[in-house]
């Protein structure tokens, strides 16, 4: 049974940075595409970025392009979301998702709050 654990969230001021981590276990991490999603209170979950098994990166949210970077380290079974120049509108619960064929795993999320 696959398992994902996110970490690295917290309370930061506007303009600061955070790096979220997504630690995988129980499955062959390198065979799975990884996505980061976020969900703000009262809003739908939205797809932030994706990295494929061959490190092709797609950032889906225009509002984070140039500020957020997704990456992965298959040797550590870990994916990352580097978030720079954070804004209050980035406040949300951030989730990672691993997907391959019919298999899909979700983490519990890590809270990011951007406030002065």
PyMOL commands that set and color helices and strands:
alter all, ss='L'
color gray80, all
select helices_A, chain A and resi 29-31+62-64+74-76+88-90
alter helices_A, ss='H'
color red, helices_A
select strands_A, chain A and resi 3-7+10-12+18-25+33-39+46-51+57-59+68-73+78-83+92-100+103-106+110-114
alter strands_A, ss='S'
color yellow, strands_A
deselect
rebuild
show_as cartoon
